[in-house]
Amino acid sequence: MAKPEPKKRELSFSSYEDMLAEAQSLLDKGYISHGNWSLAQVCGHLSDWMQFPLDGFPKSPLPMRMIFWVMKKTIGPGMKRKILTNGFKSGIPTAPETVPKPDAMTDQQAVELFRKTVDRRQAYQGELLPSPFFGPLDRETQQRLGLLHAALHLGYLEPK
């Protein structure tokens, strides 16, 4: 018998400010996690993925890089369109190194890191590095994907 899908709120963010306000609200009010991660883990994970286009993506093992290249050239464009239209779906594996250990930082520290990462991202004027899954993305598309990614993960945290 399949495990039931955890409870999840449907969130939609139109700006980084909306996304940060949600994280701050969860910190201020407290939350119940219906997924596998705490607020600290969610904010740490989102911070990592927001920094990768600036600093570089994690280097995957060669077989995975080959798979990503094939995906980018074949199903990547369709996946990108689908995500931009419908949002991210649950259950897609992520790079394990982008999920902080449960005790790596407090929720307070992680929300502050998230805020600093967003500030850095907004101030960044350099060229964005291409996604290993989707290739080069313009700033607007990068931001939209980041907001959708945040909506997925923050949706599993219910305010008290």
C-alpha positions in Angstrom: 0.0 0.0 0.0 1.4 3.4 -1.0 2.3 5.9 1.7 -0.2 8.8 1.8 1.0 12.1 0.5 1.9 14.5 3.4 -0.3 17.5 4.0 0.9 20.5 2.0 -0.3 24.1 1.7 -0.6 25.5 -1.9 1.6 28.6 -1.8 2.3 31.1 -4.5 4.9 33.9 -4.3 5.1 36.8 -6.6 8.3 38.2 -5.2 11.3 37.3 -3.1 9.8 39.6 -0.4 6.7 37.5 -0.3 8.8 34.3 0.0 10.9 35.9 2.8 7.8 37.1 4.6 6.4 33.5 4.7 9.7 32.2 6.1 9.7 34.9 8.8 6.1 34.3 9.6 6.8 30.6 10.2 9.7 31.5 12.4 7.7 34.1 14.4 4.5 32.0 14.8 6.0 28.5 15.0 5.0 25.8 12.6 4.2 22.1 12.2 6.2 20.2 9.7 4.1 17.9 7.5 7.2 16.9 5.5 10.6 15.6 6.3 12.4 18.9 6.9 12.4 21.7 9.5 12.3 25.4 8.6 16.1 25.5 9.1 16.5 22.7 6.5 14.1 24.3 4.1 15.8 27.7 4.3 19.3 26.2 4.0 18.3 24.1 1.0 16.6 27.1 -0.7 19.6 29.3 0.0 22.0 26.7 -1.6 19.9 26.5 -4.8 19.7 30.3 -5.0 23.5 30.6 -4.7 24.4 28.0 -7.3 23.7 30.2 -10.3 26.1 32.7 -8.8 28.8 30.5 -7.4 28.5 27.2 -9.4 26.4 24.1 -9.1 27.6 21.0 -7.1 29.7 18.7 -9.3 27.9 15.5 -9.8 29.7 12.1 -10.5 30.4 11.6 -14.2 27.5 9.2 -14.9 25.0 11.8 -13.4 26.6 14.6 -15.4 26.0 12.5 -18.5 22.4 11.9 -17.5 21.8 15.6 -16.8 23.3 16.6 -20.2 21.0 14.2 -22.0 18.0 15.5 -19.9 19.0 19.1 -20.6 19.1 18.4 -24.4 15.9 16.3 -24.5 13.3 16.5 -21.8 14.7 19.6 -20.0 12.8 22.2 -22.0 9.5 20.4 -21.5 10.2 19.9 -17.8 11.0 23.6 -17.4 7.7 24.6 -19.2 5.8 22.2 -17.0 7.3 23.5 -13.8 6.8 27.1 -14.8 3.2 26.4 -15.5 2.3 23.9 -12.7 5.1 24.3 -10.1 7.4 21.8 -8.7 6.1 18.3 -7.8 6.9 16.5 -4.6 9.2 13.5 -4.6 11.9 14.6 -7.0 15.2 13.7 -5.5 17.7 16.5 -4.7 21.4 16.6 -4.2 21.9 15.3 -0.6 24.5 17.9 0.1 21.8 20.6 -0.3 19.8 19.3 2.6 21.3 20.6 5.9 21.6 18.1 8.8 18.7 18.7 11.3 21.0 20.3 13.9 23.2 22.2 11.4 21.6 25.6 12.4 18.6 27.0 14.2 15.5 28.1 12.4 16.5 31.7 13.3 20.0 31.3 11.8 18.6 29.7 8.6 16.0 32.4 8.0 18.8 35.0 8.4 20.9 33.1 6.0 18.0 32.9 3.6 17.5 36.7 3.8 21.2 37.3 3.2 21.2 35.0 0.2 18.2 36.7 -1.3 19.8 40.1 -0.8 23.0 38.8 -2.4 21.0 37.4 -5.3 19.1 40.6 -5.9 22.3 42.7 -5.8 24.2 40.3 -8.1 25.0 41.9 -11.4 27.2 39.1 -12.9 26.3 36.4 -15.4 24.2 33.6 -14.0 25.7 30.1 -14.5 23.6 27.6 -16.5 21.4 25.1 -14.8 22.6 21.5 -15.1 19.0 20.5 -15.9 17.7 23.4 -18.0 20.9 25.1 -19.4 21.1 28.9 -19.5 18.2 30.8 -17.9 17.4 34.5 -17.8 17.1 36.3 -14.5 13.3 36.4 -14.6 13.1 32.6 -15.2 15.6 31.9 -12.5 13.6 34.0 -10.1 10.3 32.3 -11.0 11.9 28.8 -10.6 13.2 29.9 -7.2 9.8 31.2 -6.0 8.2 27.9 -7.2 10.9 25.9 -5.4 10.2 27.9 -2.2 6.5 27.4 -2.5 7.0 23.6 -2.7 9.2 23.3 0.4 7.6 26.0 2.6 4.2 24.5 1.8 5.0 21.5 4.0 5.3 23.8 7.0 2.0 24.8 8.5 1.8 27.9 10.7 0.7 27.3 14.3 
